[in-house]
Amino acid sequence: MVSLLSNPLATSDQLASSPSQSDGLTPDLEVSLRWAGSTLIQSAGILLRLPQPTIATAIILFQRFYLLASFRSFPVLATCHAALYLASKLTETPAKPRNIINVTKYLLKTPSASPVSPAQKEAAEGEGAYVDEHMYLYHRTRLLDMETEILKALGYQTHTGLPYTLTINYAQTLDCLSKPLLLRCFGYLTDALLSPSMLYLTHQPNALAAAALYLAARDEKVKLPEGWWEMFDVDREDLGFLVAGMKSVEEFVRSQKEAWGDGVPWDEKELEDAVRKRLHGAE
């Protein structure tokens, strides 16, 4: 029986060579598409007023799926829709397909605080955020089809253990529980969902919780006992890797925003154009 506090992790073979790279995508383009999809899910989940555990579950399902499938076979936008829809059902906070589709269209066509939203000038020149009935039915059909594809690819194994509750328990155990500390912890855990290293797919929730607590305690100048992470079955080497990974997310996101100034390739045609452009640039 799967432990509620552990997750199936990516294998070394999956990390070394993905279906997308075998399908002709460069590693940097794959990383960028994974970031864009995860960011869209995070932004859409906030506007849909979904709890963070639901959003995190959707991002993890999205990232797991693309360990097993190619971006060229399954476009990012439809997978984002399906991951949000599936996660909302799994966490008993259901979101309607229409709301998911409307919110993502709004984010992609209207300036907002989201890194994947267009700039003011681009939005003014582009199409509006309105989704007519024809387009809604089209995206809804793709959403439901992609939900099936995700479930098939994952073998219907959708269990997702999250580190949020563990972080609270660890802080209580170490007698350092406070609102500012927890807010920083949750901030680092949310940042980790966007890491190019796929931290949620390579480490268990207990290690993620310990790393977030380590960084938050350092920021808040809270002194913790020497080697406290060993109490929670976390190796020093794993802790160091996760701490470095979480701290590097901010710079990574900044670089991605600059790289996608012309817009993220959300559908098949846009992706093929991006692949051709990168191939020509490498010649």
C-alpha positions in Angstrom: 0.0 0.0 0.0 1.3 3.4 -0.9 2.2 5.6 2.1 0.2 8.8 2.3 3.5 10.6 3.1 5.5 9.3 0.1 5.3 9.6 -3.7 6.4 7.7 -6.7 9.6 9.4 -7.9 11.1 9.9 -11.3 13.8 7.3 -12.3 17.3 8.2 -13.4 16.4 7.0 -17.0 13.3 9.2 -17.1 15.4 12.2 -16.0 18.2 11.5 -18.4 16.1 11.1 -21.6 12.5 12.2 -21.8 9.9 11.4 -24.6 10.0 15.1 -25.6 13.8 15.0 -26.2 13.4 11.7 -28.1 10.8 13.5 -30.2 13.2 16.3 -31.2 12.8 18.9 -28.5 15.9 20.5 -27.1 16.4 20.2 -23.3 16.1 23.9 -22.8 12.8 24.1 -24.7 11.4 21.2 -22.7 12.4 22.9 -19.4 10.8 26.1 -20.6 7.5 24.4 -21.6 7.4 22.6 -18.2 7.9 26.0 -16.5 5.2 27.7 -18.6 2.6 25.0 -17.9 3.3 24.9 -14.2 3.1 28.7 -14.0 -0.2 28.8 -15.9 -1.6 26.2 -13.5 -0.4 28.1 -10.5 -1.9 31.4 -11.8 -5.1 29.9 -12.9 -5.6 28.0 -9.6 -5.2 31.3 -7.7 -7.9 33.0 -9.8 -10.2 30.0 -9.4 -9.7 30.3 -5.7 -8.5 26.7 -5.4 -6.5 25.8 -2.2 -2.7 25.5 -2.7 -2.7 21.7 -2.2 -5.1 21.4 -5.2 -2.9 23.6 -7.3 0.3 21.7 -6.2 -1.4 18.4 -7.1 -2.3 19.7 -10.5 1.3 20.8 -11.2 2.8 17.5 -10.0 0.3 15.5 -12.2 1.3 17.8 -15.2 5.0 17.2 -14.6 4.6 13.5 -14.1 2.7 13.2 -17.3 5.5 14.8 -19.4 8.0 12.3 -18.0 6.0 9.7 -19.9 4.7 11.7 -22.9 6.0 14.2 -25.4 5.1 17.9 -25.6 4.9 17.5 -29.4 2.2 14.8 -29.0 0.2 16.6 -26.3 0.1 20.4 -26.3 0.7 22.3 -23.1 -2.6 24.2 -22.8 -4.9 21.2 -23.0 -2.8 19.3 -20.5 -2.9 22.3 -18.1 -6.7 22.3 -18.3 -6.9 18.6 -17.7 -4.4 18.6 -14.8 -6.4 21.3 -13.0 -9.7 19.6 -13.6 -8.4 16.2 -12.5 -6.6 17.6 -9.4 -9.7 19.6 -8.4 -11.7 16.3 -8.3 -9.0 14.3 -6.5 -8.8 16.9 -3.8 -12.6 17.4 -3.5 -12.5 21.0 -4.6 -14.1 20.6 -8.0 -13.7 23.3 -10.7 -15.9 23.5 -13.7 -14.3 23.0 -17.1 -15.8 26.3 -18.3 -14.3 28.2 -15.4 -10.9 26.6 -16.0 -11.0 27.5 -19.8 -12.2 31.0 -19.2 -9.5 31.8 -16.6 -6.6 30.4 -18.7 -7.8 32.4 -21.7 -7.9 35.5 -19.5 -4.4 34.9 -18.3 -3.0 34.4 -21.7 -4.7 37.4 -23.3 -4.9 40.0 -20.6 -2.0 41.7 -18.7 -1.7 40.4 -15.1 0.8 39.6 -12.4 1.3 36.1 -13.9 4.7 35.6 -15.7 2.9 34.0 -18.6 0.5 36.9 -19.2 1.2 39.3 -22.1 2.6 42.8 -21.8 0.2 45.7 -22.1 1.1 46.5 -25.7 0.8 42.8 -26.8 -2.6 42.4 -25.2 -3.9 45.5 -26.8 -2.9 44.3 -30.3 -4.1 40.7 -29.8 -7.5 39.0 -29.5 -9.7 39.4 -26.4 -10.2 37.1 -23.5 -13.8 36.1 -24.5 -14.4 32.4 -25.1 -17.4 31.8 -27.4 -19.5 28.7 -27.3 -17.7 27.0 -30.2 -14.3 27.5 -28.7 -15.5 26.4 -25.3 -16.8 23.1 -26.7 -13.5 22.6 -28.5 -11.4 23.2 -25.4 -13.8 21.2 -23.2 -13.5 18.2 -25.5 -9.7 18.4 -25.5 -9.7 18.8 -21.7 -11.7 15.6 -21.2 -9.6 13.7 -23.8 -6.4 14.9 -22.0 -7.7 13.9 -18.6 -8.0 10.3 -20.0 -4.5 10.5 -21.5 -3.1 11.6 -18.1 -4.8 8.8 -16.2 -3.7 6.2 -18.8 -0.1 7.4 -18.8 0.1 7.4 -15.0 -1.6 4.0 -14.8 -4.3 5.6 -12.8 -1.8 6.2 -10.0 -2.7 9.7 -8.9 -1.6 9.7 -5.3 0.2 12.9 -4.4 1.7 13.4 -1.0 2.4 17.1 -0.2 4.8 18.7 2.3 2.6 21.5 3.6 1.2 19.7 6.7 4.6 18.1 7.4 6.2 21.5 7.5 3.7 22.6 10.2 4.4 19.4 12.2 8.1 19.8 12.0 7.9 23.4 13.2 5.7 22.3 16.1 8.2 19.5 17.0 11.1 22.0 17.0 9.1 24.5 19.0 9.5 27.3 16.4 6.0 27.5 15.0 5.0 31.0 14.0 2.9 32.6 11.2 5.9 34.5 9.6 7.9 31.3 9.6 5.1 29.2 8.0 4.4 31.9 5.4 8.1 31.7 4.3 8.0 27.9 4.3 4.9 27.8 2.1 6.5 30.4 -0.2 9.5 28.2 -0.7 7.4 25.1 -1.2 5.4 26.9 -3.9 8.5 28.2 -5.6 9.9 24.6 -5.7 6.9 23.6 -7.9 8.5 25.7 -10.7 12.0 24.5 -10.3 13.7 23.2 -13.5 15.1 20.3 -11.3 11.5 19.0 -10.8 12.1 18.9 -7.0 8.7 17.4 -6.3 9.4 14.5 -8.7 12.8 13.7 -7.3 12.4 14.1 -3.5 9.9 12.9 -1.0 7.6 15.4 0.9 9.6 15.0 4.2 12.8 16.3 2.5 10.9 19.2 0.8 9.4 20.2 4.1 12.8 20.1 5.9 14.4 22.2 3.1 11.7 24.8 3.2 11.9 25.0 7.0 15.7 25.3 6.9 15.4 28.3 4.6 12.6 29.9 6.4 14.3 29.6 9.8 17.4 31.2 8.3 15.4 34.0 6.9 13.6 34.6 10.2 16.8 34.2 12.2 15.3 31.2 14.1 18.0 29.0 15.7 17.3 25.3 15.3 19.2 22.4 17.0 22.3 21.0 15.2 21.4 18.3 12.7 17.7 18.6 13.4 16.8 17.4 9.8 18.0 13.9 10.8 15.0 13.6 13.1 12.8 13.7 10.0 14.9 11.1 8.0 16.5 13.7 5.7 20.1 13.3 4.6 22.4 16.4 4.7 23.2 15.9 1.0 19.5 15.9 0.0 18.9 18.9 2.2 21.7 20.9 0.5 20.5 20.0 -3.0 16.9 21.1 -2.2 18.0 24.3 -0.5 20.1 25.3 -3.5 17.2 24.3 -5.8 14.6 26.4 -4.0 16.9 29.4 -3.8 17.6 29.3 -7.5 14.0 29.4 -8.6 13.6 33.2 -8.6 16.5 33.7 -11.0 15.2 30.8 -13.2 11.7 32.4 -13.4 13.3 35.8 -14.3 15.3 34.2 -17.2 12.2 32.4 -18.5 10.1 35.6 -18.6 12.9 37.2 -20.6 13.3 34.2 -22.9 9.6 34.1 -23.8 9.1 37.7 -24.8 7.4 36.6 -28.0 5.0 34.3 -26.2 4.9 30.7 -25.1 3.9 28.0 -27.7 0.7 26.7 -26.2 -0.6 24.7 -29.1 0.7 22.3 -31.7 1.3 24.9 -34.4 3.1 27.4 -32.1 5.3 24.6 -30.7 6.3 23.4 -34.2 7.2 27.0 -35.1 9.3 27.3 -31.9 11.1 24.1 -32.7 11.9 25.2 -36.2 13.2 28.5 -35.0 15.5 26.9 -32.5 16.8 24.4 -35.1 17.5 27.2 -37.5 19.2 29.2 -34.8 21.5 26.3 -34.0 22.6 26.0 -37.7 
